[in-house]
Amino acid sequence: MKRCLKCDTLFEGEPWTCVACGYIPEKINGYLSFAPDLTGISAFDVHSFKDLGETLDNSFWFPPRNRLITWAFKKYFSNVKEYLEIGCGTGYVLKGISDCNPGMNITGTDIFSEALPTAEERLAGKANFIQTNALHLPFRDEFDVIGAFDVIEHIEEDVMAMHELYKALKPGGSVLITVPRHMFLWSDVDTTAHHKRRYGSAEFRRKVEEAGFSITRLFSFGMLTLPIQYLSRKLLLKKSEKHSDVLELNMSPITSFILEKLMDIDQIPIKLGINYPFAGSLVVVAKKV
């Protein structure tokens, strides 16, 4: 159901007009905005969205991460009709999920409306997009699955955000969430990306359960590239004014190719049910109970 963020009334149908108080969200950059006060209020360089959108396909990290996410989506979820992605950015992951799961009704959200035109172009009419704050979603009991990929670590009130996802899911619905792992990897990469934290496995499990979820599976990926990430971040990475350099997106084609293949090999044990004790990122599949 839709939720009015002014009076908390729940209602169904179109348009986005509250049946109780008549509130209609304004449009910013052509998108319904449910957190207009947060638009433009960030240290994040919104002008980098287009550049990042064009760079992700050539990175070593994002294509294999997409393959793992789409594998997990198809393995753990079936008969998904309504899907929401929080912090969809330029729509890179959203397109991968859409391509592998045709027929879903897809909603993409981001706090930055500046990212949404690139996402809309990438999805080519296969999704609806709105600007909103993950801490105050305009939905209740609406979605079968909600995805949040490297988003929760940006939010100070991370448990509150995950509980908001819980409330937006239908009974029995599920979340698929990725977050960066291991504080010993903290570096300029995290600072530039405006992360609040990296997670330990036990910490993340506790917070997901605190938000109300029952965990189906918690696992890591990026074990084979972990030593390279550590050396890159602690010994080799120099500060750069270029956003994509600091985020490890600009590498030589040969280096990217080798690292991407390592990432693909890394996924083989994961798909067989093996959980790594150390790896660069955490993935959780969890259910609303």
C-alpha distance (Angstrom), angle and dihedral (degrees) to the residues before:
residue distance angle dihedral
M1 . . .
K2 3.77 . .
R3 3.79 117.3 .
C4 3.79 125.0 -149.5
L5 3.79 107.7 -133.4
K6 3.80 90.4 -157.1
C7 3.81 101.8 54.9
D8 3.84 102.4 6.2
T9 3.81 93.1 -120.9
L10 3.81 116.5 154.5
F11 3.79 119.1 -138.1
E12 3.79 141.7 158.0
G13 3.78 137.4 -136.9
E14 3.78 134.6 34.0
P15 2.96 143.8 -21.0
W16 3.80 113.0 41.7
T17 3.79 93.2 -111.2
C18 3.79 118.2 130.6
V19 3.80 110.4 -121.9
A20 3.81 91.0 -149.1
C21 3.80 107.6 42.0
G22 3.81 102.1 12.0
Y23 3.82 93.9 -122.4
I24 3.80 114.1 165.7
P25 3.82 117.8 -171.8
E26 3.78 114.3 -124.2
K27 3.77 123.8 -119.7
I28 3.80 122.2 -116.4
N29 3.80 119.5 -173.4
G30 3.80 86.6 -8.5
Y31 3.83 96.3 -56.1
L32 3.78 130.9 106.1
S33 3.79 105.5 -101.9
F34 3.80 120.9 -150.4
A35 3.81 94.9 170.9
P36 3.82 103.7 37.5
D37 3.80 91.6 154.0
L38 3.81 89.2 65.6
T39 3.79 96.8 49.8
G40 3.79 109.4 116.6
I41 3.82 93.2 2.0
S42 3.79 102.4 118.8
A43 3.76 141.7 90.0
F44 3.80 87.5 -129.7
D45 3.78 114.2 112.4
V46 3.81 101.8 -118.4
H47 3.79 89.9 -175.0
S48 3.80 88.3 68.6
F49 3.81 93.6 66.9
K50 3.79 95.1 88.9
D51 3.82 92.7 46.2
L52 3.80 91.5 47.5
G53 3.78 91.2 48.1
E54 3.79 90.1 56.4
T55 3.83 93.7 45.1
L56 3.81 102.9 49.8
D57 3.81 96.1 79.4
N58 3.81 90.1 58.9
S59 3.81 96.7 47.7
F60 3.80 122.3 101.6
W61 3.81 92.8 -133.2
F62 3.78 110.1 47.7
P63 3.84 104.7 51.9
P64 3.85 94.2 52.6
R65 3.79 90.6 40.6
N66 3.81 88.0 54.6
R67 3.79 90.2 50.5
L68 3.80 90.7 52.3
I69 3.80 92.9 46.9
T70 3.80 93.4 49.7
W71 3.82 89.9 47.0
A72 3.82 90.9 52.4
F73 3.80 91.2 45.9
K74 3.81 93.1 54.1
K75 3.82 93.9 41.1
Y76 3.79 99.2 49.1
F77 3.81 103.6 29.7
S78 3.79 130.8 55.8
N79 3.79 134.2 174.9
V80 3.79 92.5 19.1
K81 3.79 109.4 176.1
E82 3.80 102.3 161.7
Y83 3.80 120.2 40.6
L84 3.80 129.2 177.4
E85 3.77 126.8 -171.1
I86 3.79 119.0 -161.2
G87 3.80 116.5 -149.7
C88 3.79 93.4 7.9
G89 3.82 91.6 169.0
T90 3.80 110.1 -178.6
G91 3.82 92.0 -6.7
Y92 3.80 98.5 -107.5
V93 3.82 96.9 137.7
L94 3.78 92.3 32.5
K95 3.80 91.4 60.4
G96 3.80 91.8 50.1
I97 3.80 91.4 52.5
S98 3.80 91.9 44.1
D99 3.81 93.3 51.1
C100 3.81 91.8 51.8
N101 3.81 95.6 43.2
P102 3.81 109.7 41.3
G103 3.77 118.1 -177.0
M104 3.80 98.5 41.0
N105 3.78 122.4 126.1
I106 3.80 102.0 -122.4
T107 3.79 129.6 -161.1
G108 3.79 120.8 -173.9
T109 3.79 121.9 -164.9
D110 3.76 135.3 -175.3
I111 3.77 134.6 167.9
F112 3.81 87.5 -132.3
S113 3.80 110.8 69.2
E114 3.82 86.8 -171.0
A115 3.83 89.1 73.5
L116 3.79 95.8 52.4
P117 3.84 100.6 76.9
T118 3.82 89.8 59.9
A119 3.81 90.1 47.3
E120 3.79 92.2 48.2
E121 3.80 91.2 50.1
R122 3.80 90.8 48.4
L123 3.82 92.9 50.6
A124 3.82 93.4 45.0
G125 3.78 97.2 -146.8
K126 3.82 97.0 -40.6
A127 3.81 95.6 113.3
N128 3.78 142.7 39.1
F129 3.79 118.8 -128.9
I130 3.80 133.6 -153.7
Q131 3.79 136.4 170.3
T132 3.79 113.1 -122.2
N133 3.79 146.4 143.2
A134 3.82 115.3 -106.9
L135 3.80 88.9 -139.8
H136 3.83 92.0 60.3
L137 3.79 111.4 33.8
P138 3.82 119.7 -178.2
F139 3.83 91.8 -136.0
R140 3.78 139.0 83.1
D141 3.86 126.4 -174.2
E142 3.81 89.4 -12.8
F143 3.82 111.3 122.1
D144 3.80 137.6 59.9
V145 3.82 93.1 -154.9
I146 3.80 133.9 12.4
G147 3.80 122.6 -164.5
A148 3.81 127.8 -160.0
F149 3.79 114.5 176.9
D150 3.80 116.4 -170.1
V151 3.81 89.9 -24.5
I152 3.82 108.4 105.7
E153 3.81 92.8 64.7
H154 3.82 88.5 64.1
I155 3.82 92.5 59.9
E156 3.79 121.6 83.4
E157 3.82 92.5 -155.1
D158 3.80 94.4 50.2
V159 3.81 97.7 159.6
M160 3.80 90.4 49.1
A161 3.81 89.8 51.7
M162 3.81 92.4 51.1
H163 3.80 90.5 47.4
E164 3.80 87.9 53.6
L165 3.82 88.3 54.8
Y166 3.81 87.4 50.0
K167 3.81 91.3 55.8
A168 3.82 92.6 47.4
L169 3.82 91.9 55.7
K170 3.77 124.8 89.5
P171 3.82 114.8 -115.1
G172 3.81 105.7 -75.7
G173 3.82 91.9 19.1
S174 3.79 122.5 138.9
V175 3.79 143.2 -141.9
L176 3.78 130.2 -141.2
I177 3.81 110.7 -160.1
T178 3.80 134.6 173.7
V179 3.80 125.5 -166.4
P180 3.83 134.3 169.8
R181 3.80 115.4 -95.8
H182 3.82 134.6 -142.5
M183 3.79 123.8 31.1
F184 3.82 89.0 -140.1
L185 3.82 86.1 74.6
W186 3.81 91.7 58.7
S187 3.81 110.6 131.2
D188 3.81 144.6 132.4
V189 3.79 86.8 -60.4
D190 3.80 89.7 68.1
T191 3.79 93.8 40.7
T192 3.80 92.2 51.4
A193 3.81 90.9 47.0
H194 3.85 89.7 50.8
H195 3.78 94.7 -122.2
K196 3.79 117.4 172.9
R197 3.79 93.4 -157.6
R198 3.79 147.9 -22.5
Y199 3.80 115.6 -123.4
G200 3.76 138.0 -120.6
S201 3.80 114.7 -143.5
A202 3.81 95.5 -116.1
E203 3.81 91.7 45.5
F204 3.79 93.0 51.2
R205 3.81 92.5 46.8
R206 3.79 90.7 51.5
K207 3.81 93.1 49.6
V208 3.81 94.3 47.2
E209 3.79 90.2 51.6
E210 3.80 91.2 44.3
A211 3.81 87.6 57.6
G212 3.82 87.6 59.5
F213 3.81 102.7 -99.1
S214 3.78 130.4 133.6
I215 3.81 108.6 -138.6
T216 3.79 117.0 -125.8
R217 3.80 95.1 -179.3
L218 3.79 136.6 -12.1
F219 3.80 117.3 -167.7
S220 3.79 143.1 150.7
F221 3.77 135.2 -126.8
G222 3.79 133.9 -166.7
M223 3.81 98.8 55.2
L224 3.82 96.2 138.4
T225 3.81 92.2 51.6
L226 3.81 94.3 42.9
P227 3.85 96.1 95.4
I228 3.81 90.2 48.4
Q229 3.80 91.2 48.8
Y230 3.79 90.6 50.3
L231 3.80 94.1 49.7
S232 3.79 91.7 44.4
R233 3.77 93.8 50.8
K234 3.78 100.1 38.9
L235 3.79 103.8 33.7
L236 3.79 112.6 16.3
L237 3.79 109.8 28.6
K238 3.77 114.0 99.7
K239 3.75 125.2 -168.7
S240 3.77 112.9 -91.0
E241 3.77 133.2 -172.9
K242 3.80 89.1 -142.6
H243 3.79 111.2 90.1
S244 3.80 96.3 -149.4
D245 3.82 91.7 51.3
V246 3.79 93.3 55.7
L247 3.79 91.1 46.0
E248 3.82 90.0 56.6
L249 3.79 93.6 -115.8
N250 3.78 99.0 124.1
M251 3.81 109.4 71.2
S252 3.76 134.2 138.9
P253 3.83 113.6 -84.1
I254 3.81 91.8 -116.0
T255 3.82 93.2 51.1
S256 3.80 91.6 47.0
F257 3.81 91.4 48.3
I258 3.82 93.3 52.0
L259 3.79 93.9 45.8
E260 3.80 92.2 46.8
K261 3.80 90.9 52.9
L262 3.80 89.8 50.1
M263 3.80 88.5 52.1
D264 3.81 90.5 52.3
I265 3.82 92.1 49.1
D266 3.81 88.1 47.1
Q267 3.81 89.4 61.9
I268 3.81 96.7 57.4
P269 3.85 96.1 79.4
I270 3.82 90.1 41.3
K271 3.80 90.8 58.1
L272 3.80 88.8 49.9
G273 3.81 90.1 56.9
I274 3.81 100.0 -98.6
N275 3.82 117.2 140.9
Y276 3.80 118.7 -151.9
P277 3.82 118.1 -134.0
F278 3.82 90.3 -147.0
A279 3.81 129.8 27.6
G280 3.78 140.5 132.1
S281 3.81 99.4 -101.7
L282 3.79 140.9 28.4
V283 3.81 126.8 -138.3
V284 3.78 125.2 -164.5
V285 3.78 130.4 -170.0
A286 3.79 108.4 -167.8
K287 3.78 137.5 167.5
K288 3.78 135.5 -139.0
V289 3.80 108.5 -120.2
